[in-house]
Amino acid sequence: MKLTATLAGLLVAAMPILATAQPLTMVLSNDNNAKGLKGQTFDFFVEKAKEALGDDLTAEMHHGGTLFDQSSQVVGTQLGEAQIISPAIGIYSQLVPEVNMFELPFLLSSPAKIQAAFEDETLRALWVPNLQAKGIEPVAIWMNGPRAIGYRGDKPVLLPEDAQGLKIRVQSAPVYVAPFEAIHSNPVGVSWSETPTALEQGVIDGAEPTPNAWRGSGMWQMIDQITLTKHIYTAWIVGANKMWWDGLTDAQREGLQSALDAATAWNAEQADQINSEDLAFFESEGKKINRLTEEQQAAWKDAMVPVWEKYGTEVIGEDGMQRLIEIAKSE
């Protein structure tokens, strides 16, 4: 009896140790290429995660939409077939419209402001529980850069009226479509993986991703000009399968969070630098880069800001918009 009780006690005492020693598999899906900023940030995160968890972690990194593409990655994560994704924010808006607050045109214009909005408890209360209820845990936010319109043709697009009728590839989410409808261009919803073919075949005249996305995809070679409208500073919300994330041990979660923090800091440092370097590269290759005057930039802002009402105030309320504007105006 005493021996049995002693063995039982030892087994109970050992259980937490056995639990923390269980190997962890993490499947990561990147809908973009490995060479761009997102791909590099994913790889940096995986490197730091392996440093934190050692042999206890098996990381399967899938770049270029080879596991899930832009439209299917959220469902794949909800089903547990991927554990970590980092889609464009508009992709989440199909589940949780409140996330549109991060990509209203000409509002959150820098990494610091986006990070502040992501961490703000008043704003988080408006969207985080809703995303969690859909099975996704938001664990970080990574920066992409200011969006720019690239297109074919000799005529520069300097004012909103210059883009009238231009077939511009956008993500299918309404928050991306609406600003271009407001300037009477022709926004065309195309998956990112299908955009090169659409551009090559003339289905679209151009697109409006960030400079690093133009270069990473190789599509910069298909266009003649890029206009730096900077209408949206794009970010990616890193989402984890909530059941998987909640099931981690404290040590595993702390290790992954430290790796996420390191990757987030690295990403923020790189975003503006990489996009600037890419623009310089395009110019060296003979592409025309149109940098707008203050008056031209103001014309774009005046044309696109009216979408704030439908995709901002009507979704997160007047108090939420006021808080968002306060952050946007901060230094």
N, C-alpha and C positions, 0 to 999 in steps of 0.2 A: 504493500500500500504506500509506504513512504517512498520507495523507489519510483513507483508509478507517478506519484504526485510530483516528485522532483523532476522527472523527465517531462511531464506536462508543463511544469513551470519553465523549464528551459526552452521548450518549443514555443511557448507563448512569447517569451522574451526575445526569441530569435525571429519571430514573424516580421517585425518592422524592418529588420536588416535584410531579410529575404525580399521584401517588397521593394526596397530601394535598389536592390541589385538586379531587378528584372530589366532585360534589355529593352531599349526603346527604338521603335521604327518611326521615322518621320518622312513622309512623302510630300515633296514640295512641287507645285506646278506654277511655272512662269509662262504666261500667254505671249510673252515677247521674246525677242532674241537674246542670246547669251552675251552679246558684245555690248549692248546698250547699258545705260545706267541701272535699269532694273535688274538685268541679268547679273551685272557686277555686284550689286547690293545683295542679291540672293546668295551668290557664291561667298561673299564676305561673311554673311550671316551663318552659312553652313560651316565655314572654317572656324568661326568663333564658337559655334555650338559644339563642334567636335572637340575643341580645346577645353570647353567647360565640362563636357560629359564623358569624354574619352571613348573607350571601347563600348560603353553602355549604349552609345547612340549609333544607329544605322540610318544614314540620310540618303534618300533617293531624290536627286534633283532632276527635274524634267524642264528643259528650256524649249522655247520656240513653239509653244502650244502643242507639243507632241503628246501630252497626256490629256489636257483639256484646253480648248481654245477659249477665246475671250467670252463667248456666250455660255459655255457649259461649265466653267470652272466653279462657280458658286454652288451649283447643284451637285457637282462631283464632291465638293468639300462637305456639303450637308450630308451626303450619303456616306462620308467617311473614306472615300477612295483617294482623297488627298487630305493632308492635315494642315498645310500652310499654303495660302495663296496671297497674291497682292494685286488685285485687279484695279483698274481705273475706278474712281469713286462712283461714277455714273452707273457702273454695272450693278452696284449694290442698291441703287435707287429704285430698281424694279421691285426689290423686297421692302426697302425702307426709304421712302421718298425724302425723309428728313436729311439724309446725307447730302442732298443737293446743295445744302448751305455752304459746303466747302468749295464748290465750283461755280458759284454765281459769278458772272463776268465782271471784271474790274472791281473785285471786292477784296478778298484775301490775296495780296499781291506778292508775298514773300514767304520763304520757309518758316521764318520766325512767327509770322502771323498765323499761318496754317497750324503750326505746332501748338501755339497758344489756344487756338480754337478747339483743337483736338483734345487738349487737356482740361479745358474749362468745364467745371462741374455743372454749371447751369445749362450749357449746351449739350453736354454728354447725357444729361437726363432726358433730352429730347429724342435721342437716337440710339444710344448704346443698348438700353433694355430691349428695344424693338429688334435690333439685330441679333442680340443674344437669343431672343425668343424664336428666331429663325434658324438657330443652330450654329451661328457664327460668333466667335469671340474676337472683337477687335483688339489686337495686341500691340500695334505700332502704326505709325504713319511715315511713309517714305516719300521723298520729293522727286518729282520728275523734271519740272521746269516750266518756263513760260511758253505757251502755245504760239505757234507762228504759222502763217498761211503760205504754203509753197504751191507753185502752179506753173503751168506751161504758158508760154506766150511772151511777146515783147512789151506789152502794155503793163506798166507797173500798177499794182493795186495799193493805192495810198489812202483812199477814203472809202467809206462804206458803199457809196454809190458805184465805185469801181468794181465791186464784187457782185453787182446785180446780175443774176442769171448764171453766175459761175457755179459749176457743179463741184461742190466741195465735199469730200469724204468726211463724215463725222461719225462718232459712235451713235448707236441707235437710241441711247437714252435721251429723253426729252430735254434735259438741261443743256445738252450739247446741240441739239437741233434748233431749239428756240432762238438763240442769239443770231443764227444765220438766217432764219426765217424773218427775223426783225429787220435785217438789212436787205431783204429781198434777193438773197442769193438762193441757190438750189442745193440745200444740204441733202446728202445721200448717205443713208446708214449702211455702212459696209464693215464687216469684221476686219480687224487689223491684218490677219493672215491673208485675207483676200484682196487687200488694198493694192499691192503691187500689180496684180493682174488687172484690176479695175482701172488703174492709172495707165497701164500699158495699152489696154484696149480702148481707151477713150470713154469708158463708162463714167469717169470723173475727170475733171480738169486739174484737180489738186486736192490737197488735204491740209489739216491744221494741227499736226502733232508738235512736239517739242523738237528743237534741233538735234538732240541726242537720238531721238527716235528716227528722224530722217536719216541720220548717218548709220545708226545700228542696223537699220533695215536695208540699207543700200539704195533706197528710193530717191535719195538726193540726186542720183544720176539721171533720173527721169524728168526732172523739172528744170525750169530756167531761172526762176526767181523765188525769193522768200521775203515776205513782209512781216516784220516783227511787231505784230499787233499786241502781243502779250495780253490777250483778252481774258485768259484764264491761266493762273499758275497751277499746273496740274500736280496732284499728289496721288499716291496709292495707299489705301488702307490695307494693312496686313491683317488678314483674317485667319483664325484657326478654327478647326472643327471643335465646337464647344465641348462636346462629350469627351473628346480626346484630351483637350486642354484641362478640363476639370478632373480628369482621371490621372493626371500626372502626379507623381510624388512631389513634395515640397522642394526637394533637392533638384529634381528634373525641371520643374517650372522655374525655379530661381536661375538655374543654369541657362535655360533657353531665354529667359527674360534678359539676363545680362548680355547674351549674345545679340538679342534684338536691340538692346540699348546701344551696343557698340556699333551695330550695322546702321542704326538710325543716325547716330552722330556722324559716322563716316559718309553716309549718303548725303546728309545736309551740307557737309563741307564740299562734296564733289559736285553737287547739282549745278550751281551757277558756273563753276569753273569748266566743267565738261561741256556744257551748252555753249559757252563762249568760245572754247577751243574748236568746237565743231563748226560754228559760224565762220571762224577764221579759216578753217580748212575749206569750207565751201567757196569762200571768196578766192582762195588760192587756186581753186579748180575752175574758176571762171563763172561761178554762179553770182547773180546779182542779189545783194542783200539790201532791202529797203528799210532804213531806220526812220521812224516817223517823228515829225516835229510834235511839240506839245499840242498845237492846234489840231493836227491830224489825229493824234491819240485821243483828244477830247471828243472829236466827232464820232469815233468808234464807241467810246464810252457812252455818249449821249444816246446813241442808237440802240445799244444792247442792254443798258441798265433797266429799262422797263420790264425785263423778264424777272427782275427781283420780286415783283409783286406776286406773280403766279407760282414761282418755284422757291420763293423765300417766305414772304410774309404769310401767304395763304397756307403754307405747310407747317412752319415752325412758330407762327404767331408773331404779333407785334413785339412782345417782350424779347422773344428769341432773336428777332432781327435786330432789335436795338442793341442787344449784347454783342451780336456779330459785328455790327457797324462800329461799336466801341473798340473792339479788338482790331478791326481793319484800320482805324484811325490812329492807333497807338504807334509809337516809334519803335 
